[in-house]
Amino acid sequence: MNIGILKETQSGEHRIALLPEAAGALVAAGAAVTMEKDAGAKAGFSDASFVQAGVAVRPDAAAVLRAADLVIKVKGPTPAEFDAFLDGQALFCFLTAAKRPELVDFLLRRRITALAFEAVQTEDGRFPLLAPMSTLAGRLAMSIGRDLLRDIDLRRVVILGGGTAGTAAALAAGSAEVDLFEIDTARLRRLRPILPSGVALHPVPSPLLTETVASADLVINTATVPPGSRTHLVDRATVARMRPGRVIVDVSATIGGAVETIHRLTTHEDPVFTVDSVLHYAVPNIPAIAAGDASRALSQALLPYVRTLARHGLPRALERCADLRRALVCRDGEPMNRSAWDTRP
């Protein structure tokens, strides 16, 4: 199998999905690995380090795609990349297909077989490729919030969602008072022994939510609510009651989702907008801030799955590995697991 690694083209996205040592392990196992020039540079990994591992470096994406049976990226391809793909190729990356209708059309029209990093799921319900990115995003969200508050002391934090990102944010809160709201009561019970005793846990819905958010210095949203929802965990009226200079960091980065006032997504170059004197941070790919660490964590988690695909080929790998079957978004352009379409990182 020829595995192609593409350079990321989305704004602010500097991660690479496989590190030189992972690519080298695939080469040692008999795969051919081809990489676009400078694909790892912004994460701190030179072309020379990949060449030393046995990777063939090509000058552009088109040259990589011409040789690739399986294409590996961090984020799904952008419209500018669509034409370079070959009909019937296989793609493995963070797709977030439910948010990108133009990507869905491309996958089906070009008969792509696509697997979503975010939908790879183990038998016991874990998401091994999503989890390390969510952990990093939660930690970074707390750091970003502190920085945006500037001269305001961080005394009270509200975290919406108690999944991997929300838990990581709570653990990074230090001495601040934390209120964490979570809809899954079973998850709340599991969180209690994990989190510090100073973290107050609340079910959703809760009569305390509005008042708690209104008095918070920092709100971190990790909950997934569909874009354009009619109901929100934090509505416009609640944001208007927050004190000037306070901060909302939306890790889920969904327009009109959990936070009504997230009316647009932002970028690493221009990360913040203000509504009612409250700063809103809505960058979709927070882990890219720490591209080296994020790439290392992703590569380590990804390698066993790519090794399985390389060793057995796509059809047999899907037969043998239930984790990969759950991540199958489409096969030869035919929609497959609906749950994989709807899973979001």
Secondary structure, 3 states (H helix, E strand, C coil): CEEEECCCCCCCCCCCCCCHHHHHHHHHCCCEEEEECCCCHHHCCCHHHHHHCCCEEECCHHHHHHHCCEEEEEECCCHHHHCCCCCCCEEEEECCHHHCHHHHHHHHHCCCEEEEHHHCCCCCCCCCCHHHHHHHHHHHHHHHHHHHHCCCCCCEEEEECCCHHHHHHHHCCCCCEEEEEECCHHHHHHHCCCCCCCEEEEECCCCCHHHHHHCCCEEEECCCCCCCCCCCCECHHHHHHCCCCCEEEECCCCCCCCECCCCCCCCCCCCEEEECCEEEECCCCHHHHHHHHHHHHHHHHHHHHHHHHHHHHHHHHHHHCHHHHHCEEEECCEECCHHHHHCCC
